């Protein structure tokens, strides 16, 4: 059967060139996996065909929030049919720690447990049920210790995972002393479970020379690669992370996906068999951290018109038993404790409180919502205390354009459109009329009440650690005009892959069905940043854009040489490339680029016919053309 496509004549190609691209940037497109999601054909890690001899892992969790481990007897585990291996901390070949920034997160508990649900041992067996029964059979003796569970108690005792940090501007005490009105209070902000549909899951396949292929449901493949290497005592180039899609993340898989991957890696090395671990919903909710609960204390000085003249805010984050990302999360809460308001003389103190609970971690907003909730609660308190309209009070305290525009962390607020946006929203929402209706309703309704809020947001974008604000992309153009795309971001349902495909389609002016996305792979795009801080599309999309532009420009240069023309005479549009008065399909240009040895590598070796790329050998080696690895730095 012939696979040759019919040749398009010049008139058909010209007509195609005159039409618009249907699926690039700014056009509505379905999620690239939408049909597979609906049909159930989208493969997550637990859906992958099981390899012969695959082992399943199940953890045994601590039954106490704080206890000393006196003895672990794993022999009863082996009495369960199907159990192959039982891991304790002594079986870790490298470092028994998966802390993302600092040590303090044991992979397997050693001499003590520090929260209810900490993993003590892991059992590998031929089936999930055998692994579960084997884990339950272990005998663990504890000496129960007094747990510290309350964030206020931790604050009072000075129990911290990191020292307190202060942002201050001006003389706060003097400002409070001269304020005609003062309000103070304290309140708690609750935590939140991520509840991603796919729990923490990983599968590891052992390879040659101690190499490990790791399939991990993670937002941060490079960190999983690093921690697996450290736990195994091997180098990064021996570990490859593959991540096609996650069943949700929301921050919960930014740091805490590494543990299950590391346990699978140990078993795979021990046994020479593939190993998989998927936490049950019950175990996942016990083992993993949540959104940080906060305890907030405040005292604010207020002018007669409601403007803040001085304020003290204490933000105490319940970090759990270890640091994880709590330092940065409490920092971001402090950065957002002003939200959109000029605080006057201010002191904001962040406390990273240590308790005997699971180590809390990243969650959408990364501390920002907690900081904004704090100041919004304070604004509502002032409005009630002074009898002011909540929106009028907020507008009075907005950051200014020429003055009153320096934050409590000494950054100038620029491009401030708060007043204009609020005015538009107030008018378009008919805010004042609706508020009057609500007041009238509440006056005649003693039980049922209504409310209305218009709340501004000033939110810091991307990572506070600037070195994380980079990304990479790998774009391959084949001689039939199709494209394979890989980038360092991770798809968790948010549509990142679809967006990056659209960007490449727009630059190359081809339809998205010509572009195939492949699994995020540390062997293709290394040293990636986590897909977090709502930066995935910006960073990885820009890297892909840069890469596609370089490829397009080098194809343009080739056509300029062939047609003896300037670059302005070459244009890409809707799958067609025009050079002077000649129209090519994109596939024809890709084939021409290959025939003319156009490489998109910065350094290339193009051998003469008969030359070998490997001295001493007589074979002729092909040069891989039209490949780009582009990083946004």
C-alpha positions as CSV (number, residue, x, y, z in Angstrom):
1,X,0.0,0.0,0.0
2,X,1.4,3.4,-1.0
3,X,1.7,6.1,1.6
4,X,2.6,8.8,-0.9
5,X,0.4,11.9,-0.6
6,X,-0.9,13.6,-3.8
7,X,1.1,16.6,-4.9
8,X,-0.6,20.0,-4.3
9,X,-0.5,22.3,-7.3
10,X,0.7,25.9,-7.1
11,X,-2.9,27.4,-7.1
12,X,-4.0,25.2,-4.2
13,X,-1.0,26.2,-2.2
14,X,-1.5,29.9,-3.0
15,X,-5.2,29.6,-1.8
16,X,-4.0,27.9,1.4
17,X,-1.5,30.7,1.9
18,X,-4.3,33.3,1.6
19,X,-6.4,31.6,4.3
20,X,-5.9,32.0,8.1
21,X,-4.4,29.5,10.5
22,X,-7.2,27.8,12.4
23,X,-5.6,26.6,15.6
24,X,-2.7,28.9,16.7
25,X,-2.6,31.4,19.5
26,X,-5.8,33.2,20.4
27,X,-8.0,30.5,19.0
28,X,-10.2,28.2,21.0
29,X,-8.8,24.6,20.9
30,X,-9.7,21.6,22.9
31,X,-7.3,20.2,25.5
32,X,-4.7,18.1,23.6
33,X,-5.9,15.0,25.7
34,X,-9.6,15.9,25.9
35,X,-10.8,12.9,23.8
36,X,-8.6,10.5,25.7
37,X,-9.8,11.9,29.0
38,X,-13.4,11.4,28.0
39,X,-12.9,8.0,26.6
40,X,-10.7,6.8,29.4
41,X,-7.8,6.2,27.1
42,X,-5.5,8.8,28.7
43,X,-2.8,6.8,30.5
44,X,-1.7,7.8,33.9
45,X,1.0,5.8,35.7
46,X,-1.3,3.3,37.2
47,X,-2.8,2.7,33.7
48,X,0.4,1.6,32.1
49,X,0.6,-2.1,31.2
50,X,2.3,-4.0,34.0
51,X,5.7,-5.5,33.2
52,X,6.3,-9.1,34.0
53,X,7.5,-9.4,37.6
54,X,6.3,-6.0,38.6
55,X,6.3,-5.5,42.4
56,X,3.8,-3.4,44.3
57,X,4.7,-1.3,47.3
58,X,2.7,-0.4,50.4
59,X,3.8,1.6,53.4
60,X,3.3,1.1,57.1
61,X,2.5,4.4,58.7
62,X,3.2,5.7,62.2
63,X,0.3,5.3,64.6
64,X,1.5,8.2,66.8
65,X,2.2,11.9,66.2
66,X,5.4,11.8,68.3
67,X,7.1,8.6,69.5
68,X,10.5,6.9,69.8
69,X,10.9,3.7,67.8
70,X,12.1,1.0,70.1
71,X,12.0,-2.0,67.8
72,X,10.9,-3.0,64.3
73,X,10.3,-6.7,63.6
74,X,9.8,-7.3,59.9
75,X,9.9,-11.1,59.9
76,X,6.1,-11.5,60.1
77,X,5.9,-9.6,56.9
78,X,7.7,-12.4,55.0
79,X,5.2,-14.9,56.3
80,X,2.6,-13.3,54.0
81,X,2.6,-15.1,50.6
82,X,3.9,-12.9,47.8
83,X,6.0,-10.6,50.0
84,X,9.4,-10.1,48.3
85,X,11.1,-7.3,50.2
86,X,10.7,-5.1,53.3
87,X,12.4,-1.8,53.4
88,X,13.6,0.0,56.6
89,X,15.9,3.0,56.9
90,X,18.8,0.6,56.9
91,X,18.1,-0.5,53.3
92,X,18.6,3.0,51.9
93,X,21.9,2.9,49.9
94,X,22.5,6.6,49.9
95,X,20.9,9.5,51.9
96,X,17.8,8.6,53.9
97,X,16.3,12.1,53.4
98,X,14.0,13.7,50.8
99,X,14.0,17.2,52.0
100,X,13.7,19.5,49.0
101,X,15.8,22.4,50.4
102,X,17.3,21.2,53.7
103,X,17.6,17.8,55.3
104,X,14.8,16.9,57.8
105,X,12.4,14.7,55.8
106,X,13.5,11.1,56.4
107,X,12.4,8.8,53.6
108,X,11.9,6.1,56.2
109,X,11.6,6.9,59.9
110,X,14.8,6.1,61.8
111,X,14.8,6.4,65.6
112,X,11.5,8.3,66.0
113,X,8.3,9.4,64.3
114,X,7.2,13.0,64.2
115,X,3.7,12.9,62.9
116,X,0.8,10.6,62.6
117,X,1.1,8.9,59.2
118,X,4.9,9.1,58.8
119,X,6.3,6.2,56.7
120,X,8.2,3.7,58.9
121,X,8.6,0.7,56.5
122,X,7.6,-0.2,53.0
123,X,6.7,-3.7,51.8
124,X,7.1,-4.9,48.2
125,X,5.1,-7.9,47.0
126,X,3.7,-9.5,43.9
127,X,0.3,-7.9,44.4
128,X,-1.1,-4.8,46.0
129,X,-3.1,-6.9,48.5
130,X,-0.1,-9.0,49.5
131,X,1.9,-5.7,50.0
132,X,-0.9,-4.3,52.2
133,X,-1.1,-7.4,54.3
134,X,2.6,-7.6,54.6
135,X,2.9,-4.0,55.8
136,X,0.2,-4.7,58.4
137,X,2.0,-7.7,59.7
138,X,5.1,-5.8,60.9
139,X,5.5,-5.4,64.6
140,X,6.7,-1.9,65.7
141,X,7.2,-1.0,69.3
142,X,7.1,2.7,70.3
143,X,7.7,4.9,73.3
144,X,5.0,7.5,73.0
145,X,6.1,11.1,73.5
146,X,4.1,14.3,74.0
147,X,3.2,15.8,70.7
148,X,3.0,19.5,69.9
149,X,-0.1,20.0,67.7
150,X,-1.2,23.6,68.2
151,X,0.3,26.5,66.3
152,X,-0.3,28.9,69.1
153,X,1.4,26.6,71.5
154,X,4.3,26.3,69.1
155,X,4.5,30.0,68.8
156,X,4.6,30.5,72.5
157,X,7.3,27.8,73.0
158,X,9.4,29.2,70.1
159,X,9.2,25.9,68.2
160,X,10.2,26.8,64.7
161,X,11.6,25.0,61.6
162,X,13.3,28.3,60.6
163,X,14.0,31.5,62.4
164,X,11.3,34.3,62.3
165,X,11.6,37.0,59.6
166,X,10.6,40.6,59.8
167,X,9.6,43.2,57.1
168,X,9.5,46.7,58.6
169,X,9.1,50.2,57.3
170,X,9.0,53.3,59.6
171,X,8.4,53.6,63.4
172,X,5.5,51.4,64.0
173,X,5.1,51.9,67.7
174,X,5.1,55.7,67.3
175,X,2.5,55.5,64.5
176,X,0.2,53.4,66.7
177,X,0.7,55.7,69.7
178,X,-0.5,58.8,67.7
179,X,-3.3,57.0,65.9
180,X,-6.7,58.4,66.9
181,X,-8.3,54.9,66.5
182,X,-6.9,51.4,67.0
183,X,-8.2,48.0,66.3
184,X,-6.6,44.6,67.3
185,X,-7.5,41.0,67.0
186,X,-6.5,37.5,66.2
187,X,-7.9,34.7,64.1
188,X,-7.1,31.3,62.5
189,X,-6.9,30.5,58.8
190,X,-7.6,26.8,58.1
191,X,-5.6,24.4,55.9
192,X,-6.8,22.6,52.9
193,X,-6.3,19.1,51.4
194,X,-5.2,19.0,47.7
195,X,-7.4,16.1,46.9
196,X,-5.9,15.5,43.4
197,X,-7.7,12.6,41.8
198,X,-4.5,10.7,41.2
199,X,-2.8,10.0,44.5
200,X,1.0,10.0,44.8
201,X,2.2,7.4,42.3
202,X,5.5,6.2,40.8
203,X,6.9,3.3,38.9
204,X,10.6,2.5,38.4
205,X,12.2,0.2,35.8
206,X,15.8,-0.8,36.4
207,X,18.2,-0.6,33.5
208,X,21.8,-1.2,32.6
209,X,24.7,0.3,34.5
210,X,22.5,1.2,37.5
211,X,20.3,3.3,35.4
212,X,16.7,3.9,36.5
213,X,13.8,5.0,34.5
214,X,11.3,6.6,36.8
215,X,7.7,7.3,35.9
216,X,6.5,9.9,38.4
217,X,3.4,11.9,38.9
218,X,5.2,15.1,39.8
219,X,5.2,18.8,39.1
220,X,9.0,18.8,39.5
221,X,10.8,16.1,37.5
222,X,14.3,17.5,38.1
223,X,13.8,17.4,41.9
224,X,12.6,13.8,41.8
225,X,15.6,13.0,39.6
226,X,17.9,14.7,42.2
227,X,16.4,13.0,45.2
228,X,16.3,9.6,43.7
229,X,19.9,9.9,42.8
230,X,20.8,11.0,46.3
231,X,18.8,8.3,48.0
232,X,20.4,5.7,45.6
233,X,23.9,7.1,45.9
234,X,24.2,7.5,42.1
235,X,24.7,10.4,39.7
236,X,21.9,12.4,38.0
237,X,22.7,11.1,34.6
238,X,21.7,7.6,35.8
239,X,18.2,8.6,36.6
240,X,15.6,9.6,33.9
241,X,12.2,11.0,34.9
242,X,9.2,10.5,32.6
243,X,6.0,12.4,33.2
244,X,3.3,12.4,30.6
245,X,0.4,13.7,32.7
246,X,-0.8,14.0,36.3
247,X,-4.3,13.5,37.6
248,X,-4.1,16.9,39.4
249,X,-1.4,18.5,41.5
250,X,-2.3,21.9,42.9
251,X,1.1,22.2,44.5
252,X,0.9,18.9,46.3
253,X,3.2,17.2,43.9
254,X,5.8,19.9,43.8
255,X,8.0,18.4,46.5
256,X,6.2,15.5,48.0
257,X,6.1,13.2,44.9
258,X,9.7,12.2,45.5
259,X,9.2,9.8,48.4
260,X,7.2,7.1,46.5
261,X,9.7,7.3,43.6
262,X,12.6,6.8,45.9
263,X,11.1,3.8,47.6
264,X,10.3,2.2,44.2
265,X,13.9,2.9,43.1
266,X,15.4,1.0,46.1
267,X,13.2,-2.0,45.4
268,X,14.0,-2.0,41.7
269,X,17.7,-1.9,42.5
270,X,17.4,-4.6,45.2
271,X,15.4,-7.1,43.1
272,X,16.1,-6.2,39.5
273,X,12.4,-6.0,38.9
274,X,10.1,-3.0,38.1
275,X,8.4,-1.5,41.1
276,X,5.3,0.6,41.5
277,X,3.8,2.4,44.4
278,X,0.4,4.1,44.4
279,X,-0.8,5.4,47.8
280,X,-4.3,4.7,48.7
281,X,-6.5,7.8,49.3
282,X,-6.4,7.1,53.1
283,X,-2.6,6.8,53.1
284,X,-2.1,9.8,50.8
285,X,-4.1,12.1,53.1
286,X,-2.1,10.9,56.1
287,X,1.3,11.0,54.6
288,X,1.3,14.3,52.6
289,X,1.2,17.9,53.7
290,X,-1.6,20.4,53.1
291,X,-2.1,24.1,52.6
292,X,-0.4,25.9,55.6
293,X,-2.9,26.8,58.3
294,X,-2.1,30.2,59.8
295,X,-2.6,32.0,63.1
296,X,-2.8,35.8,62.6
297,X,-2.4,38.5,65.3
298,X,-2.7,42.2,64.4
299,X,-2.9,45.7,65.8
300,X,-3.7,48.6,63.5
301,X,-3.8,52.4,63.9
302,X,-6.4,54.3,61.9
303,X,-6.8,57.9,60.9
304,X,-10.2,59.6,61.2
305,X,-10.9,59.0,57.5
306,X,-10.1,55.3,57.8
307,X,-6.6,55.4,56.4
308,X,-4.0,53.2,58.0
309,X,-1.2,55.0,59.7
310,X,0.5,52.1,61.4
311,X,0.1,48.3,61.6
312,X,1.7,45.2,63.2
313,X,0.8,41.8,61.7
314,X,2.1,38.5,63.0
315,X,1.7,35.6,60.6
316,X,2.4,32.2,62.2
317,X,2.3,29.4,59.6
318,X,1.8,25.8,60.9
319,X,4.6,24.2,58.9
320,X,4.3,20.7,60.3
321,X,7.4,18.7,61.5
322,X,9.9,19.9,58.8
323,X,10.8,22.8,56.6
324,X,9.7,21.6,53.1
325,X,8.9,24.9,51.3
326,X,7.6,26.6,54.4
327,X,10.3,29.3,54.4
328,X,9.2,30.6,51.0
329,X,5.5,30.1,51.7
330,X,5.6,32.2,54.8
331,X,7.7,34.7,53.0
332,X,5.0,35.0,50.3
333,X,2.3,35.4,52.9
334,X,4.4,38.3,54.3
335,X,4.8,39.8,50.8
336,X,1.0,39.7,50.4
337,X,0.1,41.0,53.8
338,X,-0.6,44.4,52.2
339,X,-2.6,43.1,49.3
340,X,-3.4,46.3,47.5
341,X,-3.1,48.7,50.4
342,X,-0.5,51.2,51.7
343,X,0.0,50.1,55.3
344,X,1.7,53.3,56.6
345,X,4.4,52.5,59.1
346,X,4.4,48.7,59.2
347,X,5.9,45.6,60.8
348,X,5.0,42.2,59.4
349,X,6.6,39.2,61.2
350,X,6.6,35.7,59.8
351,X,6.8,32.7,62.0
352,X,7.5,29.2,60.7
353,X,6.0,27.1,63.5
354,X,7.0,23.5,64.0
355,X,4.3,21.0,65.1
356,X,4.0,17.2,65.1
357,X,1.9,17.1,62.0
358,X,2.6,16.2,58.3
359,X,5.0,18.7,56.7
360,X,2.8,21.2,55.0
361,X,3.7,22.1,51.5
362,X,2.9,24.1,48.4
363,X,-0.7,24.8,47.5
364,X,-2.3,27.2,44.9
365,X,-1.2,30.7,45.9
366,X,1.7,29.5,47.9
367,X,1.0,31.5,51.1
368,X,-0.3,34.5,49.1
369,X,-4.0,33.8,49.9
370,X,-3.2,33.6,53.6
371,X,-1.5,37.0,53.6
372,X,-4.3,38.6,51.7
373,X,-6.9,37.0,53.9
374,X,-5.2,38.6,56.9
375,X,-5.3,42.2,55.6
376,X,-8.8,41.8,54.2
377,X,-10.0,40.7,57.6
378,X,-8.3,43.7,59.1
379,X,-10.0,46.0,56.6
380,X,-13.4,44.5,57.4
381,X,-12.7,44.9,61.2
382,X,-11.9,48.6,60.6
383,X,-15.0,49.1,58.5
384,X,-17.2,47.6,61.2
385,X,-15.5,49.5,64.0
386,X,-15.6,52.9,62.3
387,X,-19.0,52.4,60.5
388,X,-17.5,52.9,57.1
389,X,-18.5,51.4,53.7
390,X,-16.1,48.5,53.2
391,X,-15.4,49.4,49.5
392,X,-14.9,53.1,50.3
393,X,-12.4,52.2,53.1
394,X,-10.5,49.9,50.7
395,X,-10.3,52.6,48.0
396,X,-9.0,55.1,50.6
397,X,-6.2,52.8,51.5
398,X,-5.1,51.8,47.9
399,X,-1.5,52.3,46.9
400,X,-1.0,55.6,45.2
401,X,0.7,56.4,41.9
402,X,3.2,59.1,42.8
403,X,3.2,58.7,46.6
404,X,2.1,56.1,49.1
405,X,3.5,53.6,46.7
406,X,6.3,51.8,48.6
407,X,5.5,48.4,50.2
408,X,6.5,47.3,53.7
409,X,9.3,45.3,52.0
410,X,10.5,48.5,50.3
411,X,9.5,47.7,46.7
412,X,7.9,50.4,44.6
413,X,4.4,49.6,43.2
414,X,4.4,50.4,39.5
415,X,1.8,50.3,36.7
416,X,-0.9,50.8,39.3
417,X,-4.4,50.7,37.8
418,X,-6.3,49.9,41.0
419,X,-8.4,53.1,41.0
420,X,-9.4,52.7,37.3
421,X,-10.2,49.0,37.5
422,X,-12.2,49.5,40.7
423,X,-14.2,52.3,39.1
424,X,-15.1,50.2,36.1
425,X,-16.1,47.2,38.2
426,X,-18.1,49.4,40.5
427,X,-20.1,50.7,37.5
428,X,-20.4,47.5,35.5
429,X,-21.5,45.5,38.5
430,X,-24.0,48.2,39.6
431,X,-22.3,47.8,43.0
432,X,-24.0,50.7,44.9
433,X,-27.5,49.9,43.9
434,X,-27.0,46.2,44.8
435,X,-25.5,47.2,48.1
436,X,-28.5,49.4,48.9
437,X,-30.9,46.5,48.1
438,X,-28.9,44.2,50.3
439,X,-29.0,46.7,53.2
440,X,-32.8,47.0,52.8
441,X,-33.2,43.2,52.7
442,X,-31.0,42.7,55.8
443,X,-33.0,45.4,57.7
444,X,-36.2,43.4,57.3
445,X,-34.8,39.9,57.6
446,X,-33.7,39.1,61.2
447,X,-32.2,35.6,60.4
448,X,-31.3,35.3,56.7
449,X,-28.7,37.8,55.6
450,X,-27.0,38.7,52.4
451,X,-23.6,40.2,51.6
452,X,-21.6,41.7,48.8
453,X,-17.9,42.2,48.4
454,X,-15.6,43.8,45.9
455,X,-12.0,42.8,46.7
456,X,-8.8,44.0,45.0
457,X,-5.8,41.7,44.4
458,X,-2.2,42.6,44.0
459,X,-0.3,39.3,43.4
460,X,3.4,38.7,42.9
461,X,4.0,36.6,39.8
462,X,6.4,33.7,39.3
463,X,9.1,32.5,41.6
464,X,10.7,34.6,44.3
465,X,13.9,32.6,43.7
466,X,14.8,34.2,40.4
467,X,17.0,31.3,39.2
468,X,13.9,29.2,38.9
469,X,12.4,31.6,36.3
470,X,13.9,29.6,33.4
471,X,12.7,26.9,31.1
472,X,13.7,24.7,28.2
473,X,12.2,23.2,25.1
474,X,13.2,20.7,22.4
475,X,11.6,21.0,19.0
476,X,12.2,18.4,16.2
477,X,11.0,19.1,12.7
478,X,10.7,16.0,10.4
479,X,11.0,15.9,6.7
480,X,7.3,15.4,6.2
481,X,6.6,18.7,7.9
482,X,5.4,17.3,11.2
483,X,6.9,18.5,14.5
484,X,7.7,16.8,17.8
485,X,7.7,19.0,20.8
486,X,9.1,18.5,24.3
487,X,9.4,21.1,27.1
488,X,10.2,21.1,30.8
489,X,6.8,21.9,32.1
490,X,4.3,19.3,33.4
491,X,0.7,18.7,32.4
492,X,-1.7,18.3,35.3
493,X,-4.9,19.1,33.6
494,X,-4.4,22.8,33.3
495,X,-3.8,22.7,29.5
496,X,-0.1,23.6,29.5
497,X,0.7,21.3,26.7
498,X,-2.1,22.7,24.6
499,X,-0.9,26.2,25.1
500,X,2.7,25.4,24.2
501,X,1.6,23.5,21.1
502,X,-0.4,26.6,20.0
503,X,2.6,28.8,20.5
504,X,4.8,26.6,18.3
505,X,2.0,26.3,15.7
506,X,1.7,30.1,15.6
507,X,5.4,30.7,15.1
508,X,5.8,28.0,12.4
509,X,2.3,28.8,11.0
510,X,1.2,25.1,10.9
511,X,-1.9,23.6,12.4
512,X,-1.7,22.0,15.8
513,X,-2.5,18.5,14.4
514,X,0.9,18.6,12.9
515,X,2.6,18.9,16.3
516,X,3.0,15.9,18.6
517,X,3.7,16.6,22.3
518,X,5.8,14.0,24.2
519,X,6.1,13.2,27.9
520,X,8.2,15.6,30.0
521,X,11.6,13.8,30.1
522,X,14.7,14.9,32.0
523,X,16.7,13.1,29.3
524,X,15.3,15.5,26.7
525,X,15.1,18.8,28.6
526,X,17.3,18.8,31.7
527,X,17.5,21.0,34.8
528,X,13.9,22.1,34.7
529,X,12.0,24.3,37.2
530,X,8.9,23.0,38.8
531,X,5.6,23.8,37.1
532,X,4.3,26.1,39.8
533,X,3.7,29.7,40.7
534,X,1.4,29.9,37.6
535,X,4.5,30.3,35.5
536,X,4.4,27.1,33.4
537,X,2.9,28.6,30.3
538,X,5.0,31.8,30.5
539,X,8.3,30.1,30.9
540,X,7.9,27.0,28.8
541,X,5.9,28.7,26.2
542,X,8.5,31.4,25.8
543,X,11.3,28.7,25.5
544,X,9.3,26.9,22.8
545,X,8.6,30.2,21.1
546,X,12.3,31.1,21.0
547,X,13.2,27.6,19.7
548,X,10.5,27.7,17.0
549,X,11.7,31.2,15.9
550,X,15.3,30.0,15.6
551,X,14.2,27.1,13.5
552,X,12.0,29.3,11.3
553,X,14.7,31.9,10.9
554,X,17.2,29.3,9.8
555,X,14.8,27.9,7.3
556,X,14.2,31.4,6.1
557,X,18.0,31.9,5.7
558,X,18.2,28.8,3.6
559,X,15.4,30.0,1.3
560,X,17.1,33.4,1.0
561,X,20.2,31.7,-0.2
562,X,18.3,29.6,-2.6
563,X,16.3,32.5,-4.0
564,X,19.0,35.2,-3.6
565,X,16.6,37.4,-1.7
566,X,16.2,39.2,1.6
567,X,14.4,37.7,4.6
568,X,11.6,40.2,4.1
569,X,10.7,38.3,0.9
570,X,10.1,35.1,2.9
571,X,7.0,34.5,4.9
572,X,5.3,31.6,6.7
573,X,1.5,31.4,6.7
574,X,-1.1,28.7,7.3
575,X,1.2,25.8,6.4
576,X,2.7,27.5,3.4
577,X,6.0,29.3,3.0
578,X,6.4,32.0,0.3
579,X,9.8,32.9,-1.0
580,X,9.6,35.8,-3.5
581,X,7.0,34.5,-5.9
582,X,7.4,30.8,-5.1
583,X,5.0,29.0,-2.7
584,X,6.1,25.9,-0.8
585,X,4.3,23.7,1.6
586,X,5.9,23.7,5.1
587,X,6.8,20.0,4.5
588,X,8.6,20.9,1.3
589,X,10.7,23.5,3.1
590,X,11.5,21.0,5.9
591,X,12.7,18.5,3.3
592,X,14.7,21.3,1.6
593,X,16.3,22.2,4.9
594,X,17.3,18.5,5.4
595,X,18.7,18.2,1.9
596,X,20.6,21.5,2.4
597,X,22.0,20.4,5.7
598,X,20.4,23.2,7.8
599,X,21.1,22.4,11.4
600,X,19.6,24.3,14.3
601,X,22.4,23.4,16.6
602,X,24.9,26.1,17.6
603,X,27.8,23.8,17.0
604,X,27.6,21.2,14.3
605,X,29.8,18.8,12.4
606,X,28.9,18.1,8.8
607,X,31.2,15.4,7.5
608,X,32.1,14.9,3.9
609,X,30.8,11.8,2.1
610,X,32.8,8.9,3.4
611,X,34.1,10.6,6.5
612,X,33.3,8.9,9.8
613,X,32.1,10.8,12.9
614,X,34.0,8.1,14.9
615,X,37.6,8.0,14.0
616,X,39.0,4.6,13.3
617,X,35.7,3.3,12.0
618,X,34.7,3.1,8.3
619,X,30.9,3.5,8.7
620,X,29.2,6.6,7.5
621,X,27.2,8.3,10.3
622,X,24.2,10.4,9.7
623,X,24.0,13.9,11.2
624,X,20.8,14.7,13.1
625,X,19.4,17.9,11.6
626,X,16.8,20.4,12.5
627,X,17.0,19.9,16.3
628,X,17.0,22.6,18.8
629,X,17.4,22.7,22.6
630,X,16.5,26.3,23.6
631,X,16.5,27.7,27.1
632,X,14.9,30.9,28.3
633,X,17.4,32.4,30.7
